[in-house]
């Protein structure tokens, strides 16, 4: 699972494919809310606002 900004979504997809050898699902955090989980607020690659969950 990767939580990233718009600029790093392609890197997160590549990392996911390298690790799991299949295509990930991309969740837009601006349009999705979780009942029992608060996603990180910042990208794991920089300090920008996290926008996508790559799972």
N, CA, C and O atoms as a CHARMM CRD file, in Angstrom:
* protein
*
  220
    1    1 UNK  N      0.85400  -1.17200   0.00000 PROA 1      0.00000
    2    1 UNK  CA     0.00000   0.00000   0.00000 PROA 1      0.00000
    3    1 UNK  C      0.89900   1.23400   0.00000 PROA 1      0.00000
    4    1 UNK  O      1.87300   1.30800   0.74900 PROA 1      0.00000
    5    2 UNK  N      0.56100   2.18600  -0.84100 PROA 2      0.00000
    6    2 UNK  CA     1.30800   3.43300  -0.93600 PROA 2      0.00000
    7    2 UNK  C      0.32900   4.59300  -0.89200 PROA 2      0.00000
    8    2 UNK  O     -0.71900   4.55400  -1.53700 PROA 2      0.00000
    9    3 UNK  N      0.66900   5.62200  -0.13600 PROA 3      0.00000
   10    3 UNK  CA    -0.12500   6.83800  -0.07800 PROA 3      0.00000
   11    3 UNK  C      0.74600   7.94300  -0.66700 PROA 3      0.00000
   12    3 UNK  O      1.79800   8.27800  -0.12200 PROA 3      0.00000
   13    4 UNK  N      0.29400   8.50400  -1.78500 PROA 4      0.00000
   14    4 UNK  CA     1.14600   9.42300  -2.53700 PROA 4      0.00000
   15    4 UNK  C      0.37600  10.63000  -3.07700 PROA 4      0.00000
   16    4 UNK  O     -0.85400  10.64700  -3.12700 PROA 4      0.00000
   17    5 UNK  N      1.15000  11.63200  -3.47600 PROA 5      0.00000
   18    5 UNK  CA     0.59000  12.80800  -4.13400 PROA 5      0.00000
   19    5 UNK  C      0.44200  12.52800  -5.63600 PROA 5      0.00000
   20    5 UNK  O      0.82600  11.46700  -6.12800 PROA 5      0.00000
   21    6 UNK  N     -0.11700  13.49500  -6.33800 PROA 6      0.00000
   22    6 UNK  CA    -0.33200  13.34500  -7.78100 PROA 6      0.00000
   23    6 UNK  C      0.98700  13.15100  -8.53100 PROA 6      0.00000
   24    6 UNK  O      1.04200  12.40100  -9.50500 PROA 6      0.00000
   25    7 UNK  N      2.04000  13.81900  -8.08500 PROA 7      0.00000
   26    7 UNK  CA     3.32300  13.74500  -8.77800 PROA 7      0.00000
   27    7 UNK  C      4.02400  12.39300  -8.61900 PROA 7      0.00000
   28    7 UNK  O      4.85100  12.03100  -9.45600 PROA 7      0.00000
   29    8 UNK  N      3.71000  11.64800  -7.56900 PROA 8      0.00000
   30    8 UNK  CA     4.40600  10.39400  -7.30000 PROA 8      0.00000
   31    8 UNK  C      3.55300   9.14200  -7.53000 PROA 8      0.00000
   32    8 UNK  O      3.97200   8.04000  -7.17600 PROA 8      0.00000
   33    9 UNK  N      2.37400   9.29700  -8.11400 PROA 9      0.00000
   34    9 UNK  CA     1.49800   8.14100  -8.31300 PROA 9      0.00000
   35    9 UNK  C      2.11900   7.12100  -9.27600 PROA 9      0.00000
   36    9 UNK  O      1.95800   5.91700  -9.07700 PROA 9      0.00000
   37   10 UNK  N      2.81900   7.58100 -10.30500 PROA 10     0.00000
   38   10 UNK  CA     3.43900   6.63800 -11.25000 PROA 10     0.00000
   39   10 UNK  C      4.54500   5.82300 -10.57600 PROA 10     0.00000
   40   10 UNK  O      4.69500   4.63300 -10.85200 PROA 10     0.00000
   41   11 UNK  N      5.30600   6.45000  -9.71000 PROA 11     0.00000
   42   11 UNK  CA     6.35300   5.73200  -8.97200 PROA 11     0.00000
   43   11 UNK  C      5.72100   4.68000  -8.07000 PROA 11     0.00000
   44   11 UNK  O      6.21200   3.55400  -7.99100 PROA 11     0.00000
   45   12 UNK  N      4.63900   5.03700  -7.39200 PROA 12     0.00000
   46   12 UNK  CA     3.95900   4.09600  -6.50900 PROA 12     0.00000
   47   12 UNK  C      3.39500   2.91400  -7.28900 PROA 12     0.00000
   48   12 UNK  O      3.44900   1.78000  -6.81300 PROA 12     0.00000
   49   13 UNK  N      2.86000   3.16100  -8.46900 PROA 13     0.00000
   50   13 UNK  CA     2.35100   2.07400  -9.31500 PROA 13     0.00000
   51   13 UNK  C      3.49500   1.14200  -9.70400 PROA 13     0.00000
   52   13 UNK  O      3.36000  -0.07800  -9.61600 PROA 13     0.00000
   53   14 UNK  N      4.61600   1.71300 -10.13200 PROA 14     0.00000
   54   14 UNK  CA     5.77800   0.88600 -10.49400 PROA 14     0.00000
   55   14 UNK  C      6.27100   0.05300  -9.31600 PROA 14     0.00000
   56   14 UNK  O      6.59100  -1.12400  -9.48200 PROA 14     0.00000
   57   15 UNK  N      6.33600   0.65400  -8.12500 PROA 15     0.00000
   58   15 UNK  CA     6.77600  -0.08100  -6.93600 PROA 15     0.00000
   59   15 UNK  C      5.81300  -1.21900  -6.61700 PROA 15     0.00000
   60   15 UNK  O      6.24200  -2.31600  -6.26000 PROA 15     0.00000
   61   16 UNK  N      4.51800  -0.96400  -6.74300 PROA 16     0.00000
   62   16 UNK  CA     3.51500  -1.99000  -6.46800 PROA 16     0.00000
   63   16 UNK  C      3.65600  -3.15300  -7.44600 PROA 16     0.00000
   64   16 UNK  O      3.65600  -4.31500  -7.04000 PROA 16     0.00000
   65   17 UNK  N      3.77600  -2.83700  -8.73300 PROA 17     0.00000
   66   17 UNK  CA     3.91000  -3.87400  -9.76000 PROA 17     0.00000
   67   17 UNK  C      5.19200  -4.68500  -9.54900 PROA 17     0.00000
   68   17 UNK  O      5.18400  -5.90800  -9.69200 PROA 17     0.00000
   69   18 UNK  N      6.28500  -4.01000  -9.21000 PROA 18     0.00000
   70   18 UNK  CA     7.53800  -4.71700  -8.94500 PROA 18     0.00000
   71   18 UNK  C      7.40000  -5.69200  -7.77900 PROA 18     0.00000
   72   18 UNK  O      7.95500  -6.79000  -7.81300 PROA 18     0.00000
   73   19 UNK  N      6.66200  -5.28900  -6.75200 PROA 19     0.00000
   74   19 UNK  CA     6.52500  -6.12400  -5.56000 PROA 19     0.00000
   75   19 UNK  C      5.50500  -7.24700  -5.72600 PROA 19     0.00000
   76   19 UNK  O      5.77200  -8.38100  -5.32900 PROA 19     0.00000
   77   20 UNK  N      4.34500  -6.95400  -6.30300 PROA 20     0.00000
   78   20 UNK  CA     3.24700  -7.91500  -6.35600 PROA 20     0.00000
   79   20 UNK  C      3.00700  -8.52600  -7.72900 PROA 20     0.00000
   80   20 UNK  O      2.23600  -9.47900  -7.84900 PROA 20     0.00000
   81   21 UNK  N      3.64800  -8.00100  -8.76000 PROA 21     0.00000
   82   21 UNK  CA     3.52800  -8.49600 -10.12900 PROA 21     0.00000
   83   21 UNK  C      2.09500  -8.50000 -10.64900 PROA 21     0.00000
   84   21 UNK  O      1.69400  -9.38900 -11.40000 PROA 21     0.00000
   85   22 UNK  N      1.33900  -7.50200 -10.24100 PROA 22     0.00000
   86   22 UNK  CA    -0.00900  -7.28900 -10.76300 PROA 22     0.00000
   87   22 UNK  C     -0.34900  -5.81500 -10.65200 PROA 22     0.00000
   88   22 UNK  O      0.29500  -5.07100  -9.91200 PROA 22     0.00000
   89   23 UNK  N     -1.35600  -5.40300 -11.38500 PROA 23     0.00000
   90   23 UNK  CA    -1.75100  -3.99500 -11.39500 PROA 23     0.00000
   91   23 UNK  C     -2.48500  -3.63300 -10.09900 PROA 23     0.00000
   92   23 UNK  O     -3.29800  -4.41700  -9.60900 PROA 23     0.00000
   93   24 UNK  N     -2.20500  -2.45900  -9.54800 PROA 24     0.00000
   94   24 UNK  CA    -2.87600  -2.04100  -8.31400 PROA 24     0.00000
   95   24 UNK  C     -4.21700  -1.37500  -8.58600 PROA 24     0.00000
   96   24 UNK  O     -4.54100  -1.02100  -9.71900 PROA 24     0.00000
   97   25 UNK  N     -4.97500  -1.21900  -7.53100 PROA 25     0.00000
   98   25 UNK  CA    -6.15800  -0.36900  -7.55700 PROA 25     0.00000
   99   25 UNK  C     -5.70700   1.01200  -7.09400 PROA 25     0.00000
  100   25 UNK  O     -4.86800   1.13200  -6.20000 PROA 25     0.00000
  101   26 UNK  N     -6.26100   2.04100  -7.69900 PROA 26     0.00000
  102   26 UNK  CA    -5.92700   3.41500  -7.34500 PROA 26     0.00000
  103   26 UNK  C     -7.17400   4.05300  -6.73600 PROA 26     0.00000
  104   26 UNK  O     -8.22100   4.11100  -7.38100 PROA 26     0.00000
  105   27 UNK  N     -7.06400   4.52600  -5.50400 PROA 27     0.00000
  106   27 UNK  CA    -8.18900   5.14400  -4.80800 PROA 27     0.00000
  107   27 UNK  C     -7.89400   6.63000  -4.64600 PROA 27     0.00000
  108   27 UNK  O     -6.84400   7.00700  -4.12600 PROA 27     0.00000
  109   28 UNK  N     -8.81200   7.46500  -5.08900 PROA 28     0.00000
  110   28 UNK  CA    -8.68400   8.91200  -4.94600 PROA 28     0.00000
  111   28 UNK  C     -9.12800   9.27800  -3.53400 PROA 28     0.00000
  112   28 UNK  O    -10.31100   9.17300  -3.21100 PROA 28     0.00000
  113   29 UNK  N     -8.19800   9.70400  -2.70000 PROA 29     0.00000
  114   29 UNK  CA    -8.50900  10.02000  -1.30800 PROA 29     0.00000
  115   29 UNK  C     -9.40200  11.24300  -1.16100 PROA 29     0.00000
  116   29 UNK  O    -10.01900  11.43100  -0.11200 PROA 29     0.00000
  117   30 UNK  N     -9.48200  12.07100  -2.18700 PROA 30     0.00000
  118   30 UNK  CA   -10.36600  13.23800  -2.13900 PROA 30     0.00000
  119   30 UNK  C    -11.83200  12.83900  -2.30200 PROA 30     0.00000
  120   30 UNK  O    -12.73200  13.58600  -1.91800 PROA 30     0.00000
  121   31 UNK  N    -12.06300  11.66200  -2.86900 PROA 31     0.00000
  122   31 UNK  CA   -13.43300  11.21600  -3.13400 PROA 31     0.00000
  123   31 UNK  C    -13.85800  10.03600  -2.27000 PROA 31     0.00000
  124   31 UNK  O    -15.00700   9.60000  -2.35200 PROA 31     0.00000
  125   32 UNK  N    -12.95800   9.51000  -1.44400 PROA 32     0.00000
  126   32 UNK  CA   -13.24600   8.31800  -0.65800 PROA 32     0.00000
  127   32 UNK  C    -12.98800   8.57900   0.81300 PROA 32     0.00000
  128   32 UNK  O    -11.98800   9.19800   1.17400 PROA 32     0.00000
  129   33 UNK  N    -13.88600   8.10900   1.66000 PROA 33     0.00000
  130   33 UNK  CA   -13.71800   8.23200   3.10300 PROA 33     0.00000
  131   33 UNK  C    -13.82700   6.83900   3.71000 PROA 33     0.00000
  132   33 UNK  O    -14.63600   6.02300   3.26800 PROA 33     0.00000
  133   34 UNK  N    -13.01600   6.57500   4.71400 PROA 34     0.00000
  134   34 UNK  CA   -12.98600   5.27200   5.36200 PROA 34     0.00000
  135   34 UNK  C    -13.57700   5.38900   6.76300 PROA 34     0.00000
  136   34 UNK  O    -13.32400   6.36400   7.46900 PROA 34     0.00000
  137   35 UNK  N    -14.35800   4.39700   7.15800 PROA 35     0.00000
  138   35 UNK  CA   -15.02900   4.42700   8.45200 PROA 35     0.00000
  139   35 UNK  C    -14.05300   4.22400   9.61500 PROA 35     0.00000
  140   35 UNK  O    -14.17900   4.88000  10.64900 PROA 35     0.00000
  141   36 UNK  N    -13.08800   3.32400   9.45300 PROA 36     0.00000
  142   36 UNK  CA   -12.22900   2.95900  10.57900 PROA 36     0.00000
  143   36 UNK  C    -10.75500   3.20900  10.33400 PROA 36     0.00000
  144   36 UNK  O     -9.91400   2.62700  11.02000 PROA 36     0.00000
  145   37 UNK  N    -10.41600   4.06400   9.37000 PROA 37     0.00000
  146   37 UNK  CA    -9.01100   4.31300   9.06300 PROA 37     0.00000
  147   37 UNK  C     -8.83200   5.71700   8.54500 PROA 37     0.00000
  148   37 UNK  O     -9.56700   6.16200   7.66300 PROA 37     0.00000
  149   38 UNK  N     -7.86500   6.41100   9.08800 PROA 38     0.00000
  150   38 UNK  CA    -7.49700   7.73600   8.59700 PROA 38     0.00000
  151   38 UNK  C     -6.20300   7.59400   7.80300 PROA 38     0.00000
  152   38 UNK  O     -5.17400   7.24500   8.38000 PROA 38     0.00000
  153   39 UNK  N     -6.22600   7.85300   6.50800 PROA 39     0.00000
  154   39 UNK  CA    -5.00200   7.74200   5.71200 PROA 39     0.00000
  155   39 UNK  C     -3.99600   8.82200   6.10400 PROA 39     0.00000
  156   39 UNK  O     -4.38600   9.87600   6.60700 PROA 39     0.00000
  157   40 UNK  N     -2.72100   8.57300   5.88200 PROA 40     0.00000
  158   40 UNK  CA    -1.72100   9.60700   6.14000 PROA 40     0.00000
  159   40 UNK  C     -2.04300  10.86000   5.33000 PROA 40     0.00000
  160   40 UNK  O     -2.62900  10.77900   4.25000 PROA 40     0.00000
  161   41 UNK  N     -1.66300  11.99300   5.84800 PROA 41     0.00000
  162   41 UNK  CA    -1.99500  13.25200   5.18700 PROA 41     0.00000
  163   41 UNK  C     -0.95200  13.69700   4.17900 PROA 41     0.00000
  164   41 UNK  O     -1.23300  14.55400   3.34100 PROA 41     0.00000
  165   42 UNK  N      0.26000  13.12700   4.24300 PROA 42     0.00000
  166   42 UNK  CA     1.33300  13.53600   3.34200 PROA 42     0.00000
  167   42 UNK  C      1.83700  12.37100   2.50700 PROA 42     0.00000
  168   42 UNK  O      1.79000  11.21600   2.93000 PROA 42     0.00000
  169   43 UNK  N      2.31100  12.68900   1.33500 PROA 43     0.00000
  170   43 UNK  CA     2.90000  11.72400   0.41000 PROA 43     0.00000
  171   43 UNK  C      4.09000  11.03600   1.07400 PROA 43     0.00000
  172   43 UNK  O      4.84500  11.66800   1.81300 PROA 43     0.00000
  173   44 UNK  N      4.25600   9.73600   0.80700 PROA 44     0.00000
  174   44 UNK  CA     5.38800   9.01100   1.38400 PROA 44     0.00000
  175   44 UNK  C      6.70700   9.34400   0.70000 PROA 44     0.00000
  176   44 UNK  O      7.76400   8.93800   1.18300 PROA 44     0.00000
  177   45 UNK  N      6.67100  10.07900  -0.41900 PROA 45     0.00000
  178   45 UNK  CA     7.88600  10.44900  -1.14100 PROA 45     0.00000
  179   45 UNK  C      8.27700  11.91600  -0.96200 PROA 45     0.00000
  180   45 UNK  O      9.41500  12.29300  -1.24000 PROA 45     0.00000
  181   46 UNK  N      7.33600  12.74400  -0.49700 PROA 46     0.00000
  182   46 UNK  CA     7.61300  14.17100  -0.30400 PROA 46     0.00000
  183   46 UNK  C      6.65400  14.70500   0.75500 PROA 46     0.00000
  184   46 UNK  O      5.97100  13.92700   1.42100 PROA 46     0.00000
  185   47 UNK  N      6.59900  15.99500   0.91100 PROA 47     0.00000
  186   47 UNK  CA     5.73800  16.60400   1.93100 PROA 47     0.00000
  187   47 UNK  C      4.43700  17.16700   1.35500 PROA 47     0.00000
  188   47 UNK  O      3.71200  17.88300   2.04600 PROA 47     0.00000
  189   48 UNK  N      4.14200  16.84800   0.09800 PROA 48     0.00000
  190   48 UNK  CA     2.89300  17.30700  -0.50900 PROA 48     0.00000
  191   48 UNK  C      1.70200  16.55000   0.09400 PROA 48     0.00000
  192   48 UNK  O      1.86700  15.49800   0.71200 PROA 48     0.00000
  193   49 UNK  N      0.52600  17.09700  -0.09500 PROA 49     0.00000
  194   49 UNK  CA    -0.70300  16.49100   0.39000 PROA 49     0.00000
  195   49 UNK  C     -0.94100  15.15000  -0.31300 PROA 49     0.00000
  196   49 UNK  O     -0.87100  15.07200  -1.53900 PROA 49     0.00000
  197   50 UNK  N     -1.21600  14.11100   0.45000 PROA 50     0.00000
  198   50 UNK  CA    -1.48600  12.79100  -0.12400 PROA 50     0.00000
  199   50 UNK  C     -2.81300  12.84100  -0.87300 PROA 50     0.00000
  200   50 UNK  O     -3.79100  13.39600  -0.37400 PROA 50     0.00000
  201   51 UNK  N     -2.84400  12.26200  -2.06900 PROA 51     0.00000
  202   51 UNK  CA    -4.05400  12.31400  -2.88800 PROA 51     0.00000
  203   51 UNK  C     -4.53600  10.93000  -3.28800 PROA 51     0.00000
  204   51 UNK  O     -5.73600  10.72100  -3.46900 PROA 51     0.00000
  205   52 UNK  N     -3.60100   9.96400  -3.43200 PROA 52     0.00000
  206   52 UNK  CA    -3.98900   8.64800  -3.91700 PROA 52     0.00000
  207   52 UNK  C     -3.49400   7.53300  -3.00800 PROA 52     0.00000
  208   52 UNK  O     -2.41900   7.61300  -2.41400 PROA 52     0.00000
  209   53 UNK  N     -4.30500   6.50300  -2.92000 PROA 53     0.00000
  210   53 UNK  CA    -3.93900   5.27000  -2.23300 PROA 53     0.00000
  211   53 UNK  C     -3.75400   4.21700  -3.31800 PROA 53     0.00000
  212   53 UNK  O     -4.66900   3.95300  -4.09800 PROA 53     0.00000
  213   54 UNK  N     -2.57600   3.62200  -3.36600 PROA 54     0.00000
  214   54 UNK  CA    -2.25600   2.60800  -4.35900 PROA 54     0.00000
  215   54 UNK  C     -2.21400   1.26600  -3.63800 PROA 54     0.00000
  216   54 UNK  O     -1.31400   1.01000  -2.83800 PROA 54     0.00000
  217   55 UNK  N     -3.19500   0.41100  -3.92700 PROA 55     0.00000
  218   55 UNK  CA    -3.30200  -0.90000  -3.25100 PROA 55     0.00000
  219   55 UNK  C     -3.58000  -2.00600  -4.23700 PROA 55     0.00000
  220   55 UNK  O     -3.70000  -3.16700  -3.84500 PROA 55     0.00000
